[in-house]
Amino acid sequence: MVTLFHDMIAKSKEGEDHLVNLKRLFDRLKEYKLRLNPAKCTFGARSGKLLGFVVSERGIGVDPDKVKAIKELPPPSSVREVRGFLGRLNYIARFIANLTDKCQPLFRLLRKNVAIEWDEKCQKAFDTIKAYLVQPPVLVPPTPGRPLVLYLTVRRQSLGCMLGQEEESTHTERAIYYLSKKFTDGESNYPEIEKMCCALVWVMQRL
């Protein structure tokens, strides 16, 4: 049972469990004399939108409406529009591999006292992100007791990682979470091994 703002969600892995969970929910509502609007209730749904994401038995995906809105954006023509584009990406950052590295040309446009100049590198970054979002990954929750795998990507100015886990039935790796960040000026000058250590510490503090 999950309560978010004015929404309540009863979730279950099996149909039989779902009936039990629904009864518990209705009993609790009856106990506190609360009513539901039937027109706003959905029962037996295999997927649904929640806080801008699509939750299903497969995992958590990006809301297609949000992806559509990003893909239809024209190239930014001002710093404000660049910030707006990056803000939209930040909301779904957990789904995008090496997002900071992909956006590196766009970050340059946010420097103070620098006129915006949309060049080929900016357009390529813009197009690359849109192409990635044609089929964004569906993230899965980790299965307790099974090994996790962590991939680190270290560039000169940024780092990225993917936390994943192998599915027991198919033996294929599925993504759980993506993270990325820009190195500080000092970190950018670290030797490769120190960058890797820096990246590992940062990632472990956030997963």
ABEGO torsion letter per residue (X at the ends): XBBBEABBBBBBABAAAAAAAAAAAAAAAAAAGBBBBAAABBBGBABBBBGGBBBBAAEBBBBAAAAAAAAABBBBABAAAAAAAAAAAAAAAAABBGAAAAAAAAAAAABBGBBBBBBAAAAAAAAAAAAAAABBBBBBBBBBGBBBBBBBBBBAABBBBBBBBBBAAAGBBBBABBBBBBBBAAAAABBAAAAAAAAAAAAAAAX
